[in-house]
Amino acid sequence: KVPHGGGSGGGGGGGGRDEFRRGMTVAVVGGCIGGMWTVLSTLASYRHPLDPLVLLFYFHLGEAVFIVPVVLCYGRLFGGATSLAGLLQLMLQLSRRQAAWTAAAGLCIAVGYLCYFATRGVVPRAVAYAFGCAAGSTGMLYGLLVFAEYAGASRRKKALLLLALGLYPSSIALIALSMS
């Protein structure tokens, strides 16, 4: 059994059509809400000029305050832990290596945010954000070249992956050109 309670949460699929639709709905809603963070941080820095490290601190404070409710909502939506006790039990089942790798992933995100916030005033926000969001493309490349996550995928899926890998950097370049 997968520790988070569902077979499709890690990105590999495996649920039925209804689970896919629910997952896509959650992804779209999450994108709409999650995309607001750059607007809010930009608003905070323009309305009240703040040091990038202060912005970063409050950004992570917000994450820390809401992490448990967000994880428990995920459990309700996709069949994982729905209580703090259940969440703690799942966390205690992790090996030290699993906990270390997972925490390292969080560290990578935190350093990426640090780099994004540190660009304030030097690189336009839209360009800095676009480069920061290239993490998805970077992750696809690591998955493709290092971890063989796409081994056995159909030609259609591989073609779509290559299209995504080509279009995203192109969109970043267009944003950068529009700023100059």
Disulfide bonds with the S-S distance in Angstrom:
none
